[in-house]
Amino acid sequence: MNSTPQIETYLRELARALTRLSAHEREDILAETHSHLAERCALLGEAEALRLMGPPRALANSYLAATGHANPSAGHRLARLLPVTMAVGAVLLWVCMFVSVTLLLAELAEPTLVSIWLNASTGSVFVGAANPDMVSLLTDLAGPWFLPLAGILAVLAGVSGFAMIRAAWREFRSPRGLAIH
């Protein structure tokens, strides 16, 4: 059978997807695929033969799996990092909770110096304790709302961090791993 551009493209894509195999194995598979395509093209026509073969990547994956060269997809490799990522996120949330509680306690101790501040001359906004000499140059953006905002943020960050670490632990201990397909 003379190869058409569509068949040559199919075989090139298949060869690219089989790079984990040795050159000999790859050539055998390409020859076998070419033979199957020739038989099917004679019976069904080129378009139908290519459709029935399926995408080159899917065919390559079945050969790789059959030869023991299958590699987990990027999604599965990344899925193994999910519990670690969740644990890091939980720690960051707990840091946020600690900072919020610290600011809440500082607000209780010195309400005129702790808030969300705007420095109009530089346009910068910051949260925290202001230098007593600088308070007159700053605008208090939170006012009496700073204390409840800091409290709500502390509670939300703590609860979210706890929920995230529990989910990470469940995922880590799960025998099935993540069901990402």
C-alpha positions as CSV (number, residue, x, y, z in Angstrom):
1,M,0.0,0.0,0.0
2,N,1.2,3.5,-0.8
3,S,1.1,5.7,2.2
4,T,-0.9,8.8,2.1
5,P,0.0,12.0,3.9
6,Q,-2.7,11.3,6.5
7,I,-1.3,7.8,7.2
8,E,2.3,9.1,7.4
9,T,1.2,11.8,9.8
10,Y,-0.6,9.1,11.9
11,L,2.6,7.0,12.0
12,R,4.8,9.9,12.9
13,E,2.6,10.9,15.8
14,L,2.5,7.2,16.9
15,A,6.3,7.1,16.7
16,R,6.6,10.3,18.8
17,A,4.3,8.8,21.4
18,L,6.4,5.6,21.6
19,T,9.8,7.2,22.3
20,R,10.1,5.3,25.6
21,L,10.5,2.1,23.7
22,S,13.7,0.9,22.0
23,A,14.1,1.7,18.3
24,H,13.5,-2.0,17.5
25,E,10.3,-2.2,19.5
26,R,9.1,1.1,18.0
27,E,9.8,-0.1,14.4
28,D,8.0,-3.4,15.0
29,I,4.9,-1.5,16.2
30,L,5.0,1.0,13.4
31,A,5.3,-1.8,10.8
32,E,2.4,-3.7,12.4
33,T,0.3,-0.6,12.5
34,H,1.1,0.2,8.9
35,S,0.1,-3.4,8.0
36,H,-3.2,-3.1,9.9
37,L,-3.9,0.3,8.3
38,A,-3.3,-1.2,4.8
39,E,-5.7,-4.0,5.4
40,R,-8.4,-1.7,6.8
41,C,-7.9,0.9,4.1
42,A,-8.4,-1.8,1.4
43,L,-11.7,-2.8,3.1
44,L,-13.1,0.4,4.5
45,G,-11.3,3.4,3.0
46,E,-8.6,5.5,4.6
47,A,-10.8,7.8,6.7
48,E,-12.7,4.9,8.3
49,A,-9.5,2.9,8.8
50,L,-7.8,5.8,10.6
51,R,-11.0,6.5,12.7
52,L,-11.1,2.8,13.8
53,M,-7.4,2.8,14.8
54,G,-8.2,5.6,17.2
55,P,-5.9,8.5,18.1
56,P,-2.2,7.7,17.8
57,R,-1.5,8.7,21.5
58,A,-4.2,6.3,22.7
59,L,-2.8,3.4,20.6
60,A,0.7,4.2,21.9
61,N,-0.5,4.2,25.5
62,S,-2.0,0.7,25.0
63,Y,1.3,-0.5,23.6
64,L,3.3,1.1,26.4
65,A,1.0,-0.4,29.0
66,A,1.3,-3.9,27.4
67,T,5.1,-3.6,27.3
68,G,5.3,-2.4,30.9
69,H,6.6,1.1,29.9
70,A,3.4,2.9,30.9
71,N,4.2,6.1,32.9
72,P,1.6,7.7,35.1
73,S,0.1,10.8,33.5
74,A,1.2,14.2,34.8
75,G,-2.2,14.5,36.5
76,H,-1.5,11.4,38.6
77,R,2.1,12.5,39.4
78,L,0.8,15.9,40.5
79,A,-2.1,14.3,42.4
80,R,0.5,12.7,44.7
81,L,1.6,16.2,45.7
82,L,-1.9,17.2,46.8
83,P,-1.6,16.2,50.4
84,V,1.7,18.0,50.8
85,T,0.3,21.1,49.1
86,M,-2.8,21.0,51.4
87,A,-0.5,20.6,54.5
88,V,1.5,23.6,53.4
89,G,-1.7,25.6,52.8
90,A,-2.9,24.6,56.3
91,V,0.3,25.9,57.8
92,L,0.0,29.2,55.9
93,L,-3.5,29.5,57.2
94,W,-2.4,28.9,60.7
95,V,0.3,31.6,60.3
96,C,-2.4,33.9,59.2
97,M,-4.4,32.9,62.2
98,F,-1.5,33.6,64.5
99,V,-0.8,37.0,63.0
100,S,-4.6,37.8,63.3
101,V,-4.7,36.8,66.9
102,T,-1.5,38.8,67.6
103,L,-3.0,41.9,66.0
104,L,-6.3,41.4,67.8
105,L,-4.4,41.3,71.2
106,A,-2.4,44.3,70.2
107,E,-5.6,46.1,69.3
108,L,-6.9,45.3,72.7
109,A,-3.7,46.6,74.3
110,E,-3.3,49.8,72.2
111,P,-6.4,50.5,70.1
112,T,-5.1,53.8,68.7
113,L,-2.0,52.3,67.2
114,V,-3.3,49.0,65.6
115,S,-5.5,49.0,62.5
116,I,-5.5,48.9,58.7
117,W,-3.7,52.1,57.7
118,L,-3.4,54.2,54.6
119,N,-0.4,56.4,54.1
120,A,-1.9,59.0,51.7
121,S,1.5,60.5,50.8
122,T,2.8,57.2,49.4
123,G,-0.5,55.5,48.7
124,S,0.5,52.4,50.6
125,V,-1.8,50.4,52.8
126,F,-0.6,48.2,55.7
127,V,-2.1,46.2,58.5
128,G,-0.5,46.4,61.9
129,A,0.9,48.7,64.6
130,A,1.8,52.2,63.5
131,N,4.6,54.3,65.0
132,P,2.9,56.7,67.5
133,D,4.7,59.6,65.8
134,M,3.3,58.6,62.4
135,V,-0.4,58.0,63.4
136,S,-1.3,61.7,62.6
137,L,-0.1,61.1,59.0
138,L,-2.0,57.9,58.4
139,T,-5.7,57.3,57.8
140,D,-7.4,54.5,59.8
141,L,-9.3,52.5,57.3
142,A,-10.9,49.9,59.7
143,G,-11.8,52.1,62.6
144,P,-13.9,50.2,65.2
145,W,-14.2,47.3,62.7
146,F,-10.6,46.2,63.1
147,L,-11.2,44.1,66.2
148,P,-14.1,42.1,64.8
149,L,-12.4,41.7,61.4
150,A,-9.2,40.4,63.1
151,G,-11.3,38.0,65.2
152,I,-13.3,36.7,62.2
153,L,-10.1,36.3,60.1
154,A,-8.4,34.4,63.0
155,V,-11.4,32.0,63.4
156,L,-11.8,31.4,59.6
157,A,-8.1,30.9,59.1
158,G,-7.9,28.5,62.0
159,V,-10.9,26.5,61.0
160,S,-9.9,26.4,57.4
161,G,-6.4,25.3,58.3
162,F,-7.8,22.5,60.5
163,A,-10.2,21.3,57.8
164,M,-7.4,21.4,55.2
165,I,-5.0,19.4,57.3
166,R,-7.7,16.8,58.1
167,A,-8.4,16.4,54.3
168,A,-4.7,16.1,53.6
169,W,-4.3,13.5,56.2
170,R,-7.3,11.5,54.8
171,E,-5.8,11.8,51.3
172,F,-2.4,10.7,52.5
173,R,-3.8,7.7,54.3
174,S,-6.1,6.7,51.4
175,P,-5.1,3.4,49.9
176,R,-6.7,4.3,46.6
177,G,-4.9,7.5,46.0
178,L,-6.6,10.3,44.2
179,A,-9.2,9.5,41.6
180,I,-8.1,11.9,39.0
181,H,-8.6,10.7,35.5
